[in-house]
């Protein structure tokens, strides 16, 4: 288990969070208890910002964001910086690309990966979410169930699902600019050692038609 995920799980355990409603209704209170105050205001070019001063911080979230689940992920992301990186960097300004960074190994971008992993573990805790999908065959309605139960975006729920299920599933990332990126895989899927095409999708392929 990564340090970022372990830190998030320890917070869930230390605060005795045993119901998704607690996370759904009291995320800002949890941040405050950890030393971070939340402020919402319009921002250009950033989804979240954090200013750190020792054991306290101010997290600013872009109030222009209409998706409440996305706002919650940004809160978790910035809290991740506070918990994980406050001895390294005192200020983070995180745009949309930072919130979608899951793969980079460069140190500066790796901090964003770690903050994302922390956020997803905090907002959709394994001990609460795994029983919801246990024994269920992979279906999109499970993603929707996770999203609605934990008040996250569908994207966050989709990213989280492979970590929770024992079924062999993978979430594939595709963009017109970057093509296919390394998928998020469940443990069983990863053990199968399947090969994935990366980069641009062949225009003559069925995959291109789907995209």
C-alpha positions as a Markdown table, in Angstrom:
| # | Residue | x | y | z |
|---|---|---|---|---|
| 1 | Unk | 0.0 | 0.0 | 0.0 |
| 2 | Unk | 1.3 | 3.5 | -0.9 |
| 3 | Unk | 2.0 | 6.0 | 1.8 |
| 4 | Unk | -0.7 | 8.3 | 0.5 |
| 5 | Unk | -3.3 | 5.6 | 0.7 |
| 6 | Unk | -2.1 | 4.5 | 4.2 |
| 7 | Unk | -2.3 | 8.1 | 5.5 |
| 8 | Unk | -5.9 | 8.5 | 4.2 |
| 9 | Unk | -6.9 | 5.2 | 5.8 |
| 10 | Unk | -5.4 | 6.1 | 9.1 |
| 11 | Unk | -7.5 | 9.3 | 9.2 |
| 12 | Unk | -10.6 | 7.3 | 8.5 |
| 13 | Unk | -9.7 | 4.9 | 11.4 |
| 14 | Unk | -8.6 | 7.6 | 13.8 |
| 15 | Unk | -11.8 | 9.6 | 13.4 |
| 16 | Unk | -13.9 | 6.4 | 13.6 |
| 17 | Unk | -15.7 | 7.1 | 10.3 |
| 18 | Unk | -18.0 | 4.2 | 9.8 |
| 19 | Unk | -20.8 | 5.7 | 7.7 |
| 20 | Unk | -20.6 | 7.4 | 4.2 |
| 21 | Unk | -23.0 | 10.1 | 5.5 |
| 22 | Unk | -20.3 | 11.4 | 7.9 |
| 23 | Unk | -17.9 | 11.9 | 5.0 |
| 24 | Unk | -20.7 | 13.3 | 2.8 |
| 25 | Unk | -21.9 | 15.9 | 5.3 |
| 26 | Unk | -18.8 | 16.7 | 7.3 |
| 27 | Unk | -15.8 | 16.7 | 5.0 |
| 28 | Unk | -15.1 | 20.4 | 5.7 |
| 29 | Unk | -15.3 | 19.7 | 9.4 |
| 30 | Unk | -12.8 | 16.9 | 9.1 |
| 31 | Unk | -10.4 | 19.2 | 7.3 |
| 32 | Unk | -10.8 | 21.8 | 10.0 |
| 33 | Unk | -10.0 | 19.2 | 12.7 |
| 34 | Unk | -6.8 | 18.3 | 10.8 |
| 35 | Unk | -5.8 | 22.0 | 10.7 |
| 36 | Unk | -7.0 | 23.1 | 7.2 |
| 37 | Unk | -9.8 | 25.7 | 6.8 |
| 38 | Unk | -11.9 | 25.6 | 3.5 |
| 39 | Unk | -12.7 | 28.7 | 1.5 |
| 40 | Unk | -14.8 | 28.8 | -1.7 |
| 41 | Unk | -14.2 | 31.6 | -4.2 |
| 42 | Unk | -14.0 | 32.0 | -8.0 |
| 43 | Unk | -10.6 | 31.2 | -9.4 |
| 44 | Unk | -9.1 | 31.3 | -12.9 |
| 45 | Unk | -6.8 | 28.5 | -14.0 |
| 46 | Unk | -7.0 | 26.5 | -10.7 |
| 47 | Unk | -9.4 | 24.0 | -9.2 |
| 48 | Unk | -7.8 | 24.2 | -5.8 |
| 49 | Unk | -5.1 | 26.0 | -3.9 |
| 50 | Unk | -3.5 | 25.5 | -0.5 |
| 51 | Unk | -1.3 | 27.8 | 1.6 |
| 52 | Unk | 0.5 | 26.0 | 4.4 |
| 53 | Unk | 1.8 | 27.5 | 7.6 |
| 54 | Unk | 3.3 | 24.8 | 9.8 |
| 55 | Unk | 0.4 | 22.7 | 11.2 |
| 56 | Unk | -2.3 | 24.8 | 9.7 |
| 57 | Unk | -3.5 | 25.7 | 6.2 |
| 58 | Unk | -6.0 | 27.5 | 4.1 |
| 59 | Unk | -7.5 | 25.5 | 1.2 |
| 60 | Unk | -9.3 | 27.5 | -1.5 |
| 61 | Unk | -11.7 | 25.7 | -3.9 |
| 62 | Unk | -12.9 | 27.1 | -7.1 |
| 63 | Unk | -16.6 | 28.1 | -6.6 |
| 64 | Unk | -17.1 | 28.2 | -10.3 |
| 65 | Unk | -17.0 | 24.4 | -10.5 |
| 66 | Unk | -20.6 | 23.2 | -10.9 |
| 67 | Unk | -20.0 | 19.6 | -10.1 |
| 68 | Unk | -20.1 | 19.1 | -6.3 |
| 69 | Unk | -18.4 | 15.8 | -6.5 |
| 70 | Unk | -15.5 | 17.5 | -8.3 |
| 71 | Unk | -15.3 | 20.1 | -5.6 |
| 72 | Unk | -15.1 | 17.4 | -3.0 |
| 73 | Unk | -12.3 | 15.7 | -4.9 |
| 74 | Unk | -10.4 | 19.0 | -5.0 |
| 75 | Unk | -10.8 | 19.4 | -1.2 |
| 76 | Unk | -9.4 | 15.9 | -0.7 |
| 77 | Unk | -6.6 | 16.6 | -3.1 |
| 78 | Unk | -5.5 | 19.7 | -1.4 |
| 79 | Unk | -5.8 | 18.1 | 2.0 |
| 80 | Unk | -3.5 | 15.4 | 0.6 |
| 81 | Unk | -0.9 | 18.0 | -0.1 |
| 82 | Unk | -1.2 | 19.2 | 3.5 |
| 83 | Unk | -0.9 | 15.8 | 5.1 |
| 84 | Unk | 1.8 | 14.4 | 2.7 |
| 85 | Unk | 3.9 | 17.4 | 1.5 |
| 86 | Unk | 3.8 | 20.2 | 4.0 |
| 87 | Unk | 7.5 | 19.7 | 4.9 |
| 88 | Unk | 8.4 | 20.0 | 1.2 |
| 89 | Unk | 6.3 | 22.7 | -0.3 |
| 90 | Unk | 4.2 | 25.4 | 1.3 |
| 91 | Unk | 1.9 | 26.4 | -1.6 |
| 92 | Unk | 0.2 | 24.4 | -4.3 |
| 93 | Unk | -1.9 | 25.8 | -7.1 |
| 94 | Unk | -3.6 | 22.8 | -8.8 |
| 95 | Unk | -5.3 | 23.0 | -12.1 |
| 96 | Unk | -7.4 | 20.5 | -14.0 |
| 97 | Unk | -4.3 | 18.6 | -15.3 |
| 98 | Unk | -3.0 | 18.2 | -11.7 |
| 99 | Unk | -6.3 | 16.7 | -10.6 |
| 100 | Unk | -6.1 | 14.2 | -13.4 |
| 101 | Unk | -2.5 | 13.2 | -12.9 |
| 102 | Unk | -2.3 | 9.4 | -12.1 |
| 103 | Unk | 0.7 | 8.2 | -13.9 |
| 104 | Unk | 3.8 | 10.5 | -13.8 |
| 105 | Unk | 7.0 | 9.5 | -12.0 |
| 106 | Unk | 8.6 | 12.9 | -12.0 |
| 107 | Unk | 8.8 | 14.2 | -8.5 |
| 108 | Unk | 6.8 | 17.5 | -9.0 |
| 109 | Unk | 4.0 | 15.6 | -10.8 |
| 110 | Unk | 4.3 | 12.7 | -8.4 |
| 111 | Unk | 3.1 | 14.9 | -5.6 |
| 112 | Unk | -0.1 | 15.4 | -7.6 |
| 113 | Unk | -0.4 | 11.6 | -8.1 |
| 114 | Unk | 0.0 | 11.1 | -4.4 |
| 115 | Unk | -2.6 | 13.8 | -3.6 |
| 116 | Unk | -5.0 | 12.2 | -6.0 |
| 117 | Unk | -4.5 | 8.8 | -4.4 |
| 118 | Unk | -5.0 | 10.3 | -1.0 |
| 119 | Unk | -8.2 | 12.0 | -2.1 |
| 120 | Unk | -9.8 | 8.9 | -3.6 |
| 121 | Unk | -8.9 | 6.8 | -0.6 |
| 122 | Unk | -10.3 | 9.4 | 1.8 |
| 123 | Unk | -13.5 | 10.1 | -0.1 |
| 124 | Unk | -14.3 | 6.4 | -0.9 |
| 125 | Unk | -12.8 | 4.4 | 1.9 |
| 126 | Unk | -12.1 | 0.8 | 1.3 |
| 127 | Unk | -13.7 | -0.5 | 4.5 |
| 128 | Unk | -17.0 | 1.2 | 3.6 |
| 129 | Unk | -17.0 | 0.8 | -0.2 |
| 130 | Unk | -15.6 | -2.7 | -0.8 |
| 131 | Unk | -18.6 | -4.5 | 0.8 |
| 132 | Unk | -20.9 | -2.6 | -1.6 |
| 133 | Unk | -19.3 | -4.3 | -4.7 |
| 134 | Unk | -18.2 | -7.6 | -3.2 |
| 135 | Unk | -19.6 | -10.5 | -5.1 |
| 136 | Unk | -21.1 | -8.3 | -7.8 |
| 137 | Unk | -20.4 | -8.7 | -11.5 |
| 138 | Unk | -18.9 | -5.5 | -13.1 |
| 139 | Unk | -21.6 | -3.1 | -14.2 |
| 140 | Unk | -21.8 | 0.6 | -14.7 |
| 141 | Unk | -24.5 | 0.8 | -12.1 |
| 142 | Unk | -21.9 | -0.1 | -9.4 |
| 143 | Unk | -19.9 | 3.0 | -10.4 |
| 144 | Unk | -23.1 | 5.1 | -10.1 |
| 145 | Unk | -23.8 | 3.5 | -6.7 |
| 146 | Unk | -20.4 | 4.5 | -5.4 |
| 147 | Unk | -20.7 | 8.0 | -6.8 |
| 148 | Unk | -24.1 | 8.6 | -5.3 |
| 149 | Unk | -23.3 | 7.0 | -1.9 |
| 150 | Unk | -20.1 | 8.9 | -1.4 |
| 151 | Unk | -21.0 | 12.1 | -3.2 |
| 152 | Unk | -18.2 | 11.9 | -5.7 |
| 153 | Unk | -18.0 | 12.4 | -9.5 |
| 154 | Unk | -18.5 | 9.4 | -11.7 |
| 155 | Unk | -14.9 | 9.7 | -12.8 |
| 156 | Unk | -13.7 | 9.4 | -9.2 |
| 157 | Unk | -15.9 | 6.4 | -8.6 |
| 158 | Unk | -14.7 | 4.7 | -11.8 |
| 159 | Unk | -11.0 | 5.3 | -10.8 |
| 160 | Unk | -11.8 | 3.7 | -7.4 |
| 161 | Unk | -13.7 | 0.7 | -8.5 |
| 162 | Unk | -10.8 | -1.5 | -9.7 |
| 163 | Unk | -9.2 | -1.1 | -6.2 |
| 164 | Unk | -12.3 | -2.4 | -4.5 |
| 165 | Unk | -13.4 | -5.4 | -6.6 |
| 166 | Unk | -11.9 | -8.9 | -6.9 |
| 167 | Unk | -13.2 | -9.1 | -10.5 |
| 168 | Unk | -10.7 | -8.8 | -13.3 |
| 169 | Unk | -11.5 | -5.2 | -14.5 |
| 170 | Unk | -9.6 | -2.3 | -15.8 |
| 171 | Unk | -10.4 | 1.4 | -16.5 |
| 172 | Unk | -8.8 | 2.7 | -19.7 |
| 173 | Unk | -7.9 | 6.3 | -20.2 |
| 174 | Unk | -8.2 | 7.8 | -23.6 |
| 175 | Unk | -7.7 | 11.4 | -25.0 |
| 176 | Unk | -7.5 | 12.7 | -28.5 |
| 177 | Unk | -4.2 | 14.3 | -27.6 |
| 178 | Unk | -2.5 | 11.5 | -25.7 |
| 179 | Unk | -4.3 | 8.4 | -26.9 |
| 180 | Unk | -4.5 | 5.4 | -24.6 |
| 181 | Unk | -2.8 | 5.6 | -21.2 |
| 182 | Unk | -1.9 | 2.9 | -18.7 |
| 183 | Unk | -5.2 | 1.6 | -17.2 |
| 184 | Unk | -6.2 | 1.3 | -13.6 |
| 185 | Unk | -6.5 | -2.4 | -13.0 |
| 186 | Unk | -7.9 | -4.6 | -10.3 |
| 187 | Unk | -5.4 | -7.0 | -8.7 |
| 188 | Unk | -6.7 | -10.0 | -10.5 |
| 189 | Unk | -6.6 | -8.3 | -13.8 |
| 190 | Unk | -3.0 | -7.1 | -13.3 |
| 191 | Unk | -2.0 | -10.7 | -12.5 |
| 192 | Unk | -3.2 | -11.8 | -15.9 |
| 193 | Unk | -0.4 | -9.7 | -17.5 |
| 194 | Unk | -2.5 | -8.5 | -20.4 |
| 195 | Unk | -0.8 | -6.1 | -22.8 |
| 196 | Unk | -2.4 | -2.8 | -23.6 |
| 197 | Unk | -1.8 | -0.6 | -26.6 |
| 198 | Unk | -0.6 | 2.9 | -25.6 |
| 199 | Unk | -0.5 | 6.1 | -27.5 |
| 200 | Unk | -2.7 | 7.0 | -30.5 |
| 201 | Unk | -5.5 | 4.6 | -31.6 |
| 202 | Unk | -5.3 | 3.3 | -35.1 |
| 203 | Unk | -7.9 | 5.0 | -37.2 |
| 204 | Unk | -8.7 | 1.7 | -38.9 |
| 205 | Unk | -9.5 | -0.1 | -35.7 |
| 206 | Unk | -12.8 | -0.8 | -34.0 |
| 207 | Unk | -11.5 | 1.0 | -30.9 |
| 208 | Unk | -11.2 | 4.2 | -32.9 |
| 209 | Unk | -14.8 | 3.9 | -34.1 |
| 210 | Unk | -15.9 | 3.5 | -30.4 |
| 211 | Unk | -13.9 | 6.6 | -29.3 |
